Amino acid sequence: MTFAEKLTELRRQKGWSQEELGEMLGVTRQTISKWELGSTTPEMEKLAAISEIFGISTDELIRGIAPENPIPQNNAAQFAEKKPHFIKGEYKSAKTFNGIPMVHINLKGRAHGVVAIGLMSSGIISIGLLAIGVVSLGLLSLGVLAIAAFFALGVLSTGAIAAGIFALGGMALGVFAMGGFSFGWLAFGGIAVGKYAVGGLATGTIAFGGAARGIIAVGEEVSGEITIASPISAEAFKSIVNQRLPHTPKFIVELFANLADTM
């Protein structure tokens, strides 16, 4: 059996493509093809590497002579385990964490790893069109920290549409929300709706805005139970809030009092 035939046989026994074997050896698929066709032969360094991968001696590889002391067959698995693959747009690192690749890149499909990059990705750090992770970045993102071009959902989220405890976006929904349109317990925006709202158009229990509506409303055009045409001093505002809404959180009172003092 010639070297070309032996190489082809060994590769097929392992179920590897020419691309995969080429990645292990640091050569192109075309080079593997030429070796298997017999049009070229590898240099000694590559022959030694091939021998190690398949767990056979160079004599057996080149001349078909079986050695007296065969190389352990698990060498191939160990070698392949150490060599990362980046084939057809996909890469998985050899190192893992709890069985998950440290890095998984799949430019044509789903990626799952500690660091994941793909069309759909999930991991601690996730980047993709649809990204799910502790830190996620994508067109659509879900995570503790979510950043998206379109929709983001997370504890801290930012995107064209953002939802979370802290949300920043063209349209923001959250406990603390800031955006062109914002809805939240504390909302800041062109149009702001919330328990406490500040905006060009603001609606809330306490509302500040060019046009404001609330139990306590401060602004140029105001409507509600207590209406205040700005400006008003911080101390005067605090007195009104403490009398009418005594259970308002202190930091909210201070925040809005400072706003009142600067309007």
Backbone hydrogen bonds in HBPLUS format (Angstrom, degrees):
<---DONOR---> <-ACCEPTOR-->    atom                        ^
c    i                          cat <-CA-CA->   ^        H-A-AA   ^      H-
h    n   atom  resd res      DA  || num        DHA   H-A  angle D-A-AA Bond
n    s   type  num  typ     dist DA aas  dist angle  dist       angle   num
A0006-LYS N   A0002-THR O   2.88 MM   4  6.12 159.9  1.92 153.3 159.5     1
A0007-LEU N   A0003-PHE O   2.84 MM   4  6.02 164.8  1.87 158.6 161.8     2
A0008-THR N   A0004-ALA O   3.11 MM   4  6.26 162.4  2.14 143.8 148.7     3
A0009-GLU N   A0005-GLU O   2.94 MM   4  6.12 160.0  1.98 148.0 153.7     4
A0010-LEU N   A0006-LYS O   2.90 MM   4  6.10 167.9  1.92 155.1 158.0     5
A0011-ARG N   A0007-LEU O   2.97 MM   4  6.10 165.6  1.99 152.0 156.0     6
A0012-ARG N   A0008-THR O   3.06 MM   4  6.19 164.4  2.09 148.8 153.0     7
A0013-GLN N   A0009-GLU O   2.95 MM   4  6.14 150.1  2.04 147.9 156.6     8
A0014-LYS N   A0010-LEU O   3.22 MM   4  6.50 145.4  2.34 143.3 151.2     9
A0014-LYS N   A0011-ARG O   3.17 MM   3  5.30 126.4  2.47  97.2 110.3    10
A0016-TRP N   A0011-ARG O   3.26 MM   5  5.68 160.7  2.30 156.8 152.8    11
A0015-GLY N   A0012-ARG O   3.03 MM   3  4.84 141.2  2.19  93.5 105.4    12
A0021-LEU N   A0017-SER O   3.09 MM   4  6.39 168.2  2.11 156.1 158.2    13
A0022-GLY N   A0018-GLN O   2.91 MM   4  5.97 154.0  1.98 141.3 149.5    14
A0023-GLU N   A0019-GLU O   2.90 MM   4  6.17 148.5  2.00 146.7 154.8    15
A0024-MET N   A0020-GLU O   3.17 MM   4  6.49 153.2  2.24 146.2 152.4    16
A0025-LEU N   A0021-LEU O   3.09 MM   4  6.36 146.0  2.21 146.2 155.4    17
A0026-GLY N   A0022-GLY O   2.78 MM   4  5.76 118.5  2.16 141.6 157.8    18
A0027-VAL N   A0022-GLY O   2.85 MM   5  4.77 159.5  1.89 139.9 142.3    19
A0031-THR N   A0028-THR O   3.17 MM   3  5.26 126.3  2.47  96.0 108.8    20
A0032-ILE N   A0028-THR O   3.31 MM   4  6.73 157.8  2.37 147.6 152.2    21
A0033-SER N   A0029-ARG O   2.94 MM   4  6.23 157.6  1.99 151.0 157.7    22
A0034-LYS N   A0030-GLN O   2.97 MM   4  6.25 151.8  2.05 144.1 150.9    23
A0035-TRP N   A0031-THR O   3.02 MM   4  6.34 155.1  2.08 148.6 155.3    24
A0036-GLU N   A0032-ILE O   2.97 MM   4  6.23 158.2  2.01 151.8 157.7    25
A0037-LEU N   A0033-SER O   2.91 MM   4  6.11 137.4  2.09 142.2 154.1    26
A0038-GLY N   A0034-LYS O   3.00 MM   4  6.08 120.6  2.36 134.7 149.0    27
A0039-SER N   A0034-LYS O   3.07 MM   5  5.34 133.6  2.29 154.3 156.7    28
A0038-GLY N   A0035-TRP O   3.15 MM   3  5.07 140.4  2.31  93.0 104.6    29
A0046-LYS N   A0043-GLU O   3.08 MM   3  5.52 119.5  2.46 108.2 121.6    30
A0047-LEU N   A0043-GLU O   2.97 MM   4  6.28 153.9  2.04 151.9 160.4    31
A0048-ALA N   A0044-MET O   2.90 MM   4  6.14 155.2  1.96 152.2 157.5    32
A0049-ALA N   A0045-GLU O   3.14 MM   4  6.40 150.0  2.23 138.1 146.3    33
A0050-ILE N   A0046-LYS O   2.83 MM   4  6.08 157.1  1.88 150.9 156.9    34
A0051-SER N   A0047-LEU O   2.92 MM   4  6.10 156.9  1.97 145.0 151.5    35
A0052-GLU N   A0048-ALA O   3.02 MM   4  6.28 152.7  2.10 142.9 149.7    36
A0053-ILE N   A0049-ALA O   2.93 MM   4  6.18 160.4  1.97 150.2 155.5    37
A0054-PHE N   A0050-ILE O   3.08 MM   4  6.28 166.4  2.10 155.5 157.4    38
A0055-GLY N   A0051-SER O   2.91 MM   4  5.78 116.9  2.31 135.9 151.1    39
A0056-ILE N   A0051-SER O   3.10 MM   5  5.18 152.0  2.18 143.3 148.6    40
A0061-LEU N   A0057-SER O   2.97 MM   4  6.21 151.6  2.06 142.5 151.4    41
A0062-ILE N   A0058-THR O   2.81 MM   4  5.97 158.9  1.86 150.5 154.9    42
A0063-ARG N   A0059-ASP O   2.67 MM   4  5.45 157.1  1.72 148.1 156.1    43
A0064-GLY N   A0060-GLU O   2.97 MM   4  4.09 132.1  2.20 104.4 112.7    44
A0075-ASN N   A0072-PRO O   3.21 MM   3  6.00 167.8  2.23 120.1 123.1    45
A0078-GLN N   A0074-ASN O   2.98 MM   4  6.28 159.1  2.02 152.0 158.3    46
A0079-PHE N   A0075-ASN O   2.79 MM   4  5.96 160.1  1.83 153.5 158.8    47
A0080-ALA N   A0076-ALA O   2.90 MM   4  6.09 170.6  1.91 154.6 157.1    48
A0081-GLU N   A0077-ALA O   2.89 MM   4  5.94 144.6  2.02 139.8 149.8    49
A0082-LYS N   A0078-GLN O   3.16 MM   4  6.40 140.9  2.32 140.4 149.1    50
A0082-LYS N   A0079-PHE O   3.09 MM   3  5.28 128.0  2.37  99.1 112.1    51
A0083-LYS N   A0079-PHE O   3.19 MM   4  6.43 131.8  2.44 142.7 155.6    52
A0083-LYS N   A0080-ALA O   3.28 MM   3  5.15 136.1  2.48  92.2 103.9    53
A0087-ILE N   A0090-GLU O   2.79 MM   3  5.32 124.0  2.11 158.4 155.2    54
A0090-GLU N   A0087-ILE O   3.05 MM   3  5.32 149.4  2.15 107.7 117.1    55
A0107-LEU N   A0089-GLY O   2.86 MM  18  5.24 168.8  1.87 158.9 156.8    56
A0091-TYR N   A0105-ILE O   2.67 MM  14  4.96 156.0  1.73 148.3 154.5    57
A0105-ILE N   A0091-TYR O   2.81 MM  14  4.96 162.6  1.84 146.8 152.9    58
A0093-SER N   A0103-VAL O   2.96 MM  10  5.33 159.8  2.00 159.4 161.3    59
A0102-MET N   A0095-LYS O   2.94 MM   7  5.84 162.4  1.97 148.5 143.9    60
A0097-PHE N   A0100-ILE O   2.67 MM   3  5.08 151.7  1.75 142.3 150.5    61
A0100-ILE N   A0097-PHE O   3.01 MM   3  5.08 161.8  2.04 107.3 112.9    62
A0114-VAL N   A0101-PRO O   2.90 MM  13  6.40 158.7  1.95 156.7 163.8    63
A0115-VAL N   A0102-MET O   2.89 MM  13  6.07 142.1  2.04 135.4 147.2    64
A0104-HIS N   A0115-VAL O   2.95 MM  11  6.38 159.9  2.00 166.5 171.1    65
A0117-ILE N   A0104-HIS O   3.00 MM  13  6.45 159.1  2.04 156.9 161.4    66
A0106-ASN N   A0117-ILE O   2.81 MM  11  6.29 160.6  1.85 160.1 166.8    67
A0119-LEU N   A0109-GLY O   2.93 MM  10  5.16 127.3  2.21 149.2 158.6    68
A0120-MET N   A0109-GLY O   3.33 MM  11  6.23 161.4  2.37 125.0 126.7    69
A0111-ALA N   A0120-MET O   2.71 MM   9  6.17 155.4  1.77 159.8 168.5    70
A0122-SER N   A0111-ALA O   2.96 MM  11  6.42 145.1  2.08 151.1 162.2    71
A0113-GLY N   A0122-SER O   3.21 MM   9  6.72 149.0  2.31 154.9 163.1    72
A0124-ILE N   A0114-VAL O   2.94 MM  10  5.01 121.2  2.30 115.4 131.2    73
A0125-ILE N   A0114-VAL O   2.99 MM  11  6.39 164.7  2.01 161.8 166.8    74
A0116-ALA N   A0125-ILE O   2.86 MM   9  6.28 165.5  1.88 166.1 171.0    75
A0127-ILE N   A0116-ALA O   2.86 MM  11  6.23 157.8  1.91 158.1 165.6    76
A0118-GLY N   A0127-ILE O   3.03 MM   9  6.58 153.2  2.10 156.0 164.2    77
A0129-LEU N   A0119-LEU O   3.06 MM  10  5.10 121.2  2.42 112.5 127.1    78
A0130-LEU N   A0119-LEU O   3.07 MM  11  6.46 156.1  2.13 152.7 160.2    79
A0121-SER N   A0130-LEU O   2.90 MM   9  6.32 165.3  1.93 165.7 169.6    80
A0132-ILE N   A0121-SER O   2.88 MM  11  6.18 151.9  1.96 146.2 155.6    81
A0123-GLY N   A0132-ILE O   3.03 MM   9  6.63 145.1  2.15 149.3 160.1    82
A0134-VAL N   A0124-ILE O   3.06 MM  10  4.93 116.2  2.49 109.7 126.0    83
A0135-VAL N   A0124-ILE O   2.90 MM  11  6.26 163.8  1.92 164.9 170.4    84
A0126-SER N   A0135-VAL O   2.82 MM   9  6.20 166.4  1.84 163.8 168.3    85
A0137-LEU N   A0126-SER O   2.85 MM  11  6.30 150.1  1.94 155.7 165.8    86
A0128-GLY N   A0137-LEU O   3.02 MM   9  6.56 154.4  2.09 153.9 161.9    87
A0139-LEU N   A0129-LEU O   3.08 MM  10  4.75 121.6  2.43 104.5 120.1    88
A0140-LEU N   A0129-LEU O   2.80 MM  11  6.11 154.1  1.87 157.4 166.3    89
A0131-ALA N   A0140-LEU O   2.85 MM   9  6.25 165.8  1.87 164.7 168.5    90
A0142-LEU N   A0131-ALA O   2.81 MM  11  6.21 149.0  1.90 155.9 166.1    91
A0133-GLY N   A0142-LEU O   2.92 MM   9  6.46 154.8  1.99 156.3 164.6    92
A0144-VAL N   A0134-VAL O   3.01 MM  10  4.84 118.6  2.40 108.3 124.4    93
A0145-LEU N   A0134-VAL O   2.83 MM  11  6.19 165.0  1.85 164.0 169.2    94
A0136-SER N   A0145-LEU O   2.88 MM   9  6.28 166.7  1.90 166.4 170.3    95
A0147-ILE N   A0136-SER O   2.92 MM  11  6.21 160.8  1.95 153.0 159.4    96
A0138-GLY N   A0147-ILE O   3.03 MM   9  6.59 153.1  2.10 152.8 161.4    97
A0149-ALA N   A0138-GLY O   2.95 MM  11  6.43 142.2  2.09 136.3 148.2    98
A0150-PHE N   A0139-LEU O   3.04 MM  11  5.32 146.5  2.16 134.8 141.1    99
A0151-PHE N   A0139-LEU O   3.23 MM  12  6.72 147.8  2.34 152.0 159.1   100
A0141-SER N   A0151-PHE O   2.90 MM  10  6.37 162.3  1.94 158.8 164.8   101
A0153-LEU N   A0141-SER O   2.85 MM  12  6.21 152.1  1.93 147.9 157.2   102
A0143-GLY N   A0153-LEU O   2.97 MM  10  6.50 153.9  2.03 151.6 159.7   103
A0156-LEU N   A0144-VAL O   2.82 MM  12  6.13 163.9  1.84 166.0 171.6   104
A0146-ALA N   A0156-LEU O   2.84 MM  10  6.22 160.5  1.88 156.7 163.3   105
A0158-THR N   A0146-ALA O   2.91 MM  12  6.41 147.2  2.02 154.9 165.6   106
A0148-ALA N   A0158-THR O   2.91 MM  10  6.34 161.7  1.94 160.5 165.9   107
A0161-ILE N   A0150-PHE O   2.66 MM  11  5.93 151.5  1.73 168.7 177.6   108
A0152-ALA N   A0161-ILE O   2.87 MM   9  6.34 154.2  1.93 157.0 165.5   109
A0163-ALA N   A0152-ALA O   2.84 MM  11  6.22 155.4  1.90 157.1 165.4   110
A0154-GLY N   A0163-ALA O   3.03 MM   9  6.58 154.7  2.10 154.5 161.8   111
A0166-PHE N   A0155-VAL O   2.78 MM  11  6.07 161.7  1.81 162.1 168.4   112
A0157-SER N   A0166-PHE O   2.86 MM   9  6.26 167.4  1.88 169.2 172.9   113
A0168-LEU N   A0157-SER O   2.89 MM  11  6.26 151.3  1.98 149.5 159.0   114
A0159-GLY N   A0168-LEU O   3.07 MM   9  6.68 144.2  2.21 148.2 159.2   115
A0170-GLY N   A0160-ALA O   3.03 MM  10  4.76 112.9  2.50 103.2 119.9   116
A0171-MET N   A0160-ALA O   2.87 MM  11  6.27 144.0  2.00 147.6 159.4   117
A0162-ALA N   A0171-MET O   2.87 MM   9  6.30 161.9  1.91 161.6 167.7   118
A0173-LEU N   A0162-ALA O   2.77 MM  11  6.17 156.1  1.82 156.4 164.7   119
A0164-GLY N   A0173-LEU O   2.93 MM   9  6.53 146.6  2.04 150.0 160.5   120
A0176-PHE N   A0165-ILE O   2.78 MM  11  6.01 160.2  1.82 160.9 167.8   121
A0167-ALA N   A0176-PHE O   2.88 MM   9  6.26 168.0  1.89 165.5 169.1   122
A0178-MET N   A0167-ALA O   2.90 MM  11  6.28 148.3  2.00 152.9 163.3   123
A0169-GLY N   A0178-MET O   3.02 MM   9  6.58 155.1  2.09 153.1 161.0   124
A0180-GLY N   A0170-GLY O   3.02 MM  10  4.87 114.0  2.47 104.9 121.0   125
A0181-PHE N   A0170-GLY O   2.92 MM  11  6.32 149.7  2.01 146.6 156.6   126
A0172-ALA N   A0181-PHE O   2.77 MM   9  6.24 160.4  1.81 161.5 168.0   127
A0183-PHE N   A0172-ALA O   2.80 MM  11  6.22 153.6  1.87 156.3 165.3   128
A0174-GLY N   A0183-PHE O   2.97 MM   9  6.50 157.4  2.02 157.8 165.2   129
A0186-LEU N   A0175-VAL O   2.89 MM  11  6.23 154.5  1.95 159.7 168.2   130
A0177-ALA N   A0186-LEU O   2.94 MM   9  6.31 164.2  1.97 159.9 165.3   131
A0188-PHE N   A0177-ALA O   2.86 MM  11  6.25 154.9  1.93 151.4 159.8   132
A0179-GLY N   A0188-PHE O   2.98 MM   9  6.54 151.6  2.07 151.7 159.8   133
A0191-ILE N   A0180-GLY O   2.93 MM  11  6.30 151.0  2.02 151.4 160.8   134
A0182-SER N   A0191-ILE O   2.92 MM   9  6.32 165.2  1.94 166.6 170.4   135
A0193-VAL N   A0182-SER O   2.91 MM  11  6.29 161.9  1.95 157.5 163.4   136
A0184-GLY N   A0193-VAL O   3.03 MM   9  6.60 153.7  2.10 150.7 159.1   137
A0196-TYR N   A0185-TRP O   2.89 MM  11  6.13 146.5  2.00 147.0 158.0   138
A0187-ALA N   A0196-TYR O   2.89 MM   9  6.32 162.9  1.91 161.4 167.1   139
A0198-VAL N   A0187-ALA O   2.84 MM  11  6.23 153.8  1.91 157.9 166.8   140
A0189-GLY N   A0198-VAL O   3.02 MM   9  6.58 149.9  2.11 151.6 160.6   141
A0200-GLY N   A0190-GLY O   3.05 MM  10  4.88 116.7  2.47 106.7 122.8   142
A0201-LEU N   A0190-GLY O   2.94 MM  11  6.31 145.9  2.06 149.1 160.0   143
A0192-ALA N   A0201-LEU O   2.86 MM   9  6.25 161.5  1.89 158.5 164.7   144
A0203-THR N   A0192-ALA O   2.93 MM  11  6.38 154.4  1.99 158.8 167.2   145
A0194-GLY N   A0203-THR O   3.02 MM   9  6.50 160.9  2.05 162.6 168.8   146
A0205-THR N   A0195-LYS O   2.81 MM  10  5.21 133.1  2.03 121.1 134.0   147
A0206-ILE N   A0195-LYS O   3.36 MM  11  6.87 153.8  2.43 149.7 157.1   148
A0197-ALA N   A0206-ILE O   3.01 MM   9  6.45 162.6  2.04 161.6 167.0   149
A0208-PHE N   A0197-ALA O   2.86 MM  11  6.27 157.7  1.91 153.1 160.7   150
A0199-GLY N   A0208-PHE O   2.97 MM   9  6.44 154.5  2.03 150.7 157.9   151
A0211-ALA N   A0200-GLY O   2.92 MM  11  6.23 148.3  2.02 147.6 157.9   152
A0202-ALA N   A0211-ALA O   2.90 MM   9  6.34 162.8  1.93 161.5 167.3   153
A0213-ARG N   A0202-ALA O   2.85 MM  11  6.29 149.7  1.94 153.3 163.4   154
A0204-GLY N   A0213-ARG O   3.04 MM   9  6.56 155.8  2.10 157.7 165.4   155
A0215-ILE N   A0205-THR O   3.01 MM  10  5.08 119.9  2.39 113.7 129.1   156
A0216-ILE N   A0205-THR O   3.01 MM  11  6.40 159.3  2.05 158.4 165.1   157
A0207-ALA N   A0216-ILE O   2.93 MM   9  6.38 163.0  1.96 162.4 167.8   158
A0218-VAL N   A0207-ALA O   2.82 MM  11  6.19 165.0  1.84 165.1 170.3   159
A0209-GLY N   A0218-VAL O   3.05 MM   9  6.59 150.0  2.14 156.2 165.3   160
A0221-GLU N   A0210-GLY O   2.93 MM  11  6.18 156.1  1.98 150.7 158.3   161
A0212-ALA N   A0221-GLU O   2.82 MM   9  6.30 152.4  1.90 155.1 164.5   162
A0223-SER N   A0212-ALA O   2.98 MM  11  6.50 141.2  2.13 152.9 164.1   163
A0214-GLY N   A0223-SER O   3.16 MM   9  6.73 149.0  2.26 151.0 158.7   164
A0226-ILE N   A0215-ILE O   2.76 MM  11  5.91 150.3  1.85 149.3 159.6   165
A0217-ALA N   A0226-ILE O   2.87 MM   9  6.26 165.6  1.89 167.1 172.0   166
A0228-ILE N   A0217-ALA O   2.78 MM  11  6.07 153.4  1.85 167.0 173.5   167
A0219-GLY N   A0228-ILE O   3.16 MM   9  6.65 155.1  2.22 164.4 171.7   168
A0237-PHE N   A0233-SER O   3.01 MM   4  6.25 156.9  2.06 149.9 156.3   169
A0238-LYS N   A0234-ALA O   2.94 MM   4  6.18 162.8  1.97 152.1 156.5   170
A0239-SER N   A0235-GLU O   3.06 MM   4  6.24 157.2  2.12 145.8 151.5   171
A0240-ILE N   A0236-ALA O   3.17 MM   4  6.45 154.2  2.24 143.8 149.8   172
A0241-VAL N   A0237-PHE O   3.00 MM   4  6.30 167.5  2.02 159.0 161.8   173
A0242-ASN N   A0238-LYS O   2.88 MM   4  5.99 168.9  1.90 155.2 158.7   174
A0243-GLN N   A0239-SER O   3.13 MM   4  6.21 141.9  2.28 138.9 147.8   175
A0244-ARG N   A0240-ILE O   2.97 MM   4  6.15 169.0  1.98 155.5 158.5   176
A0245-LEU N   A0241-VAL O   2.64 MM   4  5.13 150.4  1.73 142.6 153.3   177
A0248-THR N   A0245-LEU O   3.17 MM   3  5.80 160.1  2.21 124.8 125.4   178
A0252-ILE N   A0249-PRO O   3.05 MM   3  5.36 127.7  2.33 104.0 117.7   179
A0253-VAL N   A0249-PRO O   3.06 MM   4  6.46 159.0  2.11 154.4 160.6   180
A0254-GLU N   A0250-LYS O   2.92 MM   4  6.22 164.7  1.95 155.3 158.9   181
A0255-LEU N   A0251-PHE O   2.90 MM   4  5.97 157.4  1.95 137.7 144.6   182
A0256-PHE N   A0252-ILE O   2.90 MM   4  6.06 174.3  1.91 157.2 158.2   183
A0257-ALA N   A0253-VAL O   2.83 MM   4  5.88 149.3  1.92 145.7 155.3   184
A0258-ASN N   A0254-GLU O   3.00 MM   4  6.16 156.2  2.06 146.5 151.8   185
A0259-LEU N   A0255-LEU O   3.07 MM   4  6.39 148.9  2.17 140.6 149.7   186
A0260-ALA N   A0256-PHE O   2.81 MM   4  6.03 159.0  1.86 148.4 153.8   187
A0261-ASP N   A0257-ALA O   3.00 MM   4  6.19 147.3  2.11 141.4 150.1   188
A0262-THR N   A0259-LEU O   3.08 MM   3  5.27 141.0  2.23 100.8 112.0   189
A0263-MET N   A0259-LEU O   3.08 MM   4  6.20 123.3  2.42 147.0 161.4   190
